[in-house]
Structures are given as C-alpha cells and as structure tokens.
Amino acid sequence: MNKTGMFVVLALSVFLFFSCNNANEATSFLEVRLTDAPGDYDEVNIDIVDVQVNSGSDDGGWKSLEVTKGVYDLLKLTNGIDTLLGKIELPAGRVSQVRLVLGANNSLKIDGQSVTLSTPSAQQSGLKLQVNADLVEGITYKLLLDFDAARSVVKAGASGKYNLKPVIRTIVEAQSGAIKGIVSPVEASPAIYAIIGSDTLGTTFANESTGKFLIDGLKAGAYKITVEPKTGFKPIVKETISVTIGSVTDLGKIDILQ
C-alpha cells in the first residue's frame, strides 16, 4: 500500500472518533485517577460505585463517568502509583466539582484482621470535592484524587470500630497538547495528519462548512502536518510544528491550491 493509501485507511478508521471536531463542538477530555498517601494499616479498601464531574454552575451540570466500579486497596496506590477510574469528554471550560460515590463494602485490615469501615450515608450518596479548573479545548487532563488513608480512617473510641471520613485532595494536570487551524477553500475537504518521526499520532478532517480542524491528544514534540485534499487540489506539508503540553498550537489559515 502506498503512503497516500495508508493515510486514507487511517483517516477512515478514526473518522467517527474525531467527528465531534467536525461538529465544531469545543470539548476537552478528562481522566479521573486515584492515588493515596500511605497509612499505617495492612489494607484500606474503598468501594467505588460512581464518579461524577460538574462542568456547570449548578447541580444540573453533573455527568457520570464510565467508571471501573469495584473495591480499591488504597495502600497499593502509594509512592507515585495511581489507577484510572474513568474518563469523559466534556464541554471545554470550567469544571467546578467532582463527586465520589462510595458503596457499602469499605473495610480496613489491621494486624491481619479485617474490620468494616463505617461510612456515613451522606458519603455513599456522593462526597463532593472542589476542583475549579479550566479545561482548554482539545486538551486531555488528568484529575488526580489523592486519598489520604491515614487521615481518612478514624478510630471510634475504645469500641474497636473504625469510621471512614474521606480526606481527599484534587490535582488537575494537562496531559496533552493540540493543533488547530482553518483550511480554504472548504471544497478541498482535506484530511489532516500530525506526524512525529515515523508515527501518525493524530488524524482529523476539516469541517465541511467552516474549514476548521482540531487534532487533539498529542504528546509534546515537533510535528509534520500533512494536509491531503481531495482530487484536484494540491497537498500541503508543514514541517516542525511545535506542540507543548496544555497548549493548542494555532496554524491559522491554510490556503490550498488547485
């Protein structure tokens, strides 16, 4: 298969995934991950049943992630280790809060003995955490839930029972960059590829009515941008286009000749 043919196959394979860009929707991507500060226990098991984010200004803006439900031992997520709970595509803009919904299967293992962690019903309906982060269009972000096990487990006097009162810090970090631009004329209907080294890391189509395009989810580096229009128009190659994490590189207007 020649190079042009390979480009066409790649373009078709990702068309549906990037179709949101063609609709001119300004979106960002958010991964929610869980980590822990160490605690003096054998295990601290947390039952996670839902994670929601609020990208609106009121309670009407909550959206659930496709979360991996289950019981997580927090003490396996220390010293820089984290695990992905779920991810979601959101309208670009401000994320105000995240809600962590816990189930009833929370437990503690101490000195080889398992003890049930009592969890208040309010926390099972959703523990709200402040985020207040701005998400830039086309950028992938990591929202890290830093669960402090040592401070979250509270002994209930001399009863031998333990309560779970989660102490969680939220940290938002950009994980990718992006490239955008606008092609003219729109009738050229080009596919656009972002190539670094020998790898094509991003592919999209220009919007059929506006000519705008956005290639998101890119790692930092210097890219070659290839614009492959339909028959009758000349392809364009732009070399050494720099991408940085957390930023969108704007190529401006790209004129395609016949």
C-alpha positions in Angstrom: 0.0 0.0 0.0 1.4 3.4 -0.9 1.7 6.3 1.5 -1.5 8.1 0.3 -3.4 4.8 0.6 -2.2 4.4 4.2 -3.4 7.9 5.0 -6.8 7.2 3.6 -7.2 4.0 5.7 -6.0 5.8 8.9 -8.4 8.6 8.2 -11.4 6.3 7.8 -10.6 4.4 10.9 -10.6 7.4 13.1 -13.4 9.4 11.5 -16.1 8.5 14.0 -13.8 9.2 17.0 -13.0 12.7 15.8 -16.3 13.6 14.3 -17.1 15.8 17.3 -14.5 18.2 15.9 -16.3 18.4 12.7 -19.4 19.5 14.6 -17.4 22.5 15.9 -18.0 21.5 19.5 -15.4 22.8 21.9 -14.6 19.8 24.1 -11.9 18.6 26.4 -11.1 15.2 27.8 -10.8 14.3 31.5 -9.3 11.2 33.1 -10.0 10.7 36.8 -7.3 8.7 38.6 -7.0 7.6 42.2 -3.8 7.6 44.3 -3.1 7.5 48.1 -0.8 8.9 50.8 0.5 6.0 52.9 -1.3 4.9 56.1 -0.2 2.6 58.9 -2.5 -0.3 58.0 -2.3 -3.6 56.1 -5.1 -2.6 53.7 -7.6 0.2 53.3 -10.3 -1.0 50.9 -12.7 1.6 49.3 -15.8 0.6 47.4 -16.2 3.0 44.5 -19.6 2.8 42.6 -19.7 6.1 40.7 -17.6 9.2 39.8 -19.3 12.3 38.6 -18.0 15.7 37.4 -19.8 19.0 37.3 -19.0 21.2 34.4 -21.9 23.6 35.0 -22.7 26.3 37.6 -25.4 24.4 39.4 -26.5 20.8 40.2 -27.8 20.4 36.7 -24.2 20.1 35.3 -23.3 16.6 36.8 -22.2 13.9 34.5 -21.2 10.3 35.4 -18.0 8.8 34.0 -17.9 5.2 32.6 -16.1 4.3 35.8 -14.5 1.0 36.7 -16.5 0.0 39.7 -15.1 -2.1 42.5 -13.1 -2.2 45.7 -9.7 -0.5 45.6 -6.9 -1.1 48.2 -5.6 2.4 48.6 -2.3 1.2 50.1 -1.4 -0.3 46.6 -1.6 3.2 45.2 1.2 4.9 47.0 4.6 6.3 46.0 3.5 7.8 42.7 1.3 4.9 41.7 -2.3 5.7 40.5 -5.1 3.9 38.8 -7.6 5.0 36.2 -11.2 5.2 37.5 -12.8 6.5 34.3 -12.7 9.2 31.6 -15.1 11.5 30.0 -15.4 14.1 27.2 -16.7 17.4 28.4 -17.5 20.8 27.0 -14.3 23.0 27.2 -14.5 25.4 30.1 -14.6 25.2 33.8 -15.0 22.1 35.9 -16.2 23.1 39.4 -16.6 19.8 41.4 -16.2 16.1 41.3 -18.5 13.7 43.3 -17.1 10.4 44.5 -19.9 7.9 45.3 -19.0 5.1 47.7 -20.7 1.7 48.2 -21.0 -0.2 51.5 -18.1 -2.6 51.0 -15.4 -0.5 52.7 -13.0 -2.2 55.0 -9.8 -2.0 56.9 -7.2 -4.7 57.5 -5.0 -4.1 60.6 -2.7 -6.6 62.3 -4.0 -9.2 59.9 -7.6 -8.7 60.9 -10.3 -7.3 58.7 -12.6 -4.6 60.1 -15.7 -3.0 58.5 -15.3 0.7 57.8 -18.5 2.5 58.8 -19.4 5.0 56.1 -22.0 7.8 56.7 -24.9 7.6 54.3 -24.2 11.1 53.0 -20.9 9.9 51.7 -22.5 6.9 50.0 -24.8 9.3 48.1 -21.8 11.4 47.0 -18.8 13.1 48.5 -18.4 16.4 46.7 -14.8 17.7 46.2 -13.9 21.2 44.9 -11.9 21.3 41.6 -12.4 24.7 40.0 -10.1 24.1 37.0 -10.3 25.5 33.4 -10.2 22.9 30.6 -8.8 24.1 27.2 -10.5 22.8 24.1 -8.7 19.8 22.6 -6.5 19.1 25.7 -6.6 15.9 27.8 -6.4 16.4 31.5 -5.7 14.1 34.5 -7.8 14.8 37.6 -6.0 13.0 40.4 -7.9 12.1 43.6 -5.2 12.0 46.3 -6.9 9.9 49.1 -5.2 10.4 52.4 -5.7 7.0 54.1 -4.0 7.9 57.4 -6.3 10.9 58.0 -9.5 9.3 56.4 -9.7 6.3 58.8 -10.8 7.4 62.3 -11.0 5.0 65.3 -14.3 5.2 67.2 -13.0 5.4 70.8 -12.5 2.1 72.6 -15.2 0.3 70.6 -12.7 -1.3 68.2 -14.7 0.2 65.3 -13.4 2.5 62.6 -15.1 5.2 60.6 -14.3 6.3 57.1 -14.2 10.1 56.8 -12.5 10.7 53.4 -9.8 13.3 53.2 -9.1 13.8 49.5 -7.1 16.4 47.6 -7.8 17.1 44.0 -5.0 17.8 41.5 -5.6 18.7 37.8 -2.8 18.3 35.3 -2.8 18.7 31.5 -1.6 15.5 29.7 -1.6 16.5 26.1 -1.4 19.3 23.5 -3.3 20.0 20.3 -3.1 21.6 16.9 -5.8 23.6 15.2 -6.3 25.7 12.0 -8.6 26.5 9.2 -8.4 25.4 5.6 -9.5 27.3 2.5 -11.4 26.6 0.3 -13.7 24.3 2.2 -14.4 22.4 -1.0 -11.0 20.8 -0.8 -12.3 18.6 2.0 -8.9 17.7 3.3 -7.8 15.1 5.8 -5.1 16.4 8.2 -2.4 14.3 9.8 0.0 15.1 12.6 3.2 13.0 12.2 6.1 12.8 14.6 9.1 10.7 13.4 7.5 7.8 11.6 4.3 7.7 13.6 1.0 9.3 12.7 -0.3 10.4 16.1 -3.3 12.5 15.1 -5.8 12.5 12.2 -8.9 14.5 11.5 -11.0 16.1 8.8 -11.6 19.8 8.2 -15.2 20.8 8.9 -17.1 20.7 5.7 -18.8 24.1 6.2 -16.2 26.1 8.1 -12.9 24.5 7.2 -11.8 24.4 10.8 -9.9 21.4 12.2 -8.5 20.3 15.6 -6.1 17.5 16.2 -6.1 16.7 20.0 -4.4 14.3 22.4 -0.9 15.0 21.1 2.3 14.5 23.1 4.9 17.3 23.2 7.3 17.5 20.3 7.9 18.7 16.8 5.3 17.5 14.2 5.0 17.4 10.4 1.4 18.4 9.4 0.2 16.9 6.2 -2.9 18.3 4.5 -4.3 15.8 2.0 -7.2 17.4 0.0 -9.5 15.6 -2.5 -8.5 15.1 -6.1 -8.0 18.4 -8.0 -6.3 20.2 -5.1 -2.6 20.1 -4.1 -1.4 18.6 -0.8 0.4 20.7 1.7 3.1 19.8 4.2 4.1 22.0 7.2 7.3 21.0 8.9 8.5 21.4 12.6 5.2 22.4 14.1 5.8 22.6 17.9 3.3 21.1 20.4 3.5 21.7 24.1 1.5 20.1 26.9 -1.5 22.1 27.9 -1.5 24.4 24.8 -3.2 24.5 21.4 -0.9 25.4 18.5 -2.8 27.6 16.1 -1.7 27.2 12.4 -4.1 29.9 11.3 -5.4 29.9 7.8 -4.1 27.3 5.3 -4.7 28.1 1.7 -5.0 25.0 -0.6 -4.2 25.5 -4.3 -5.7 23.7 -7.2 
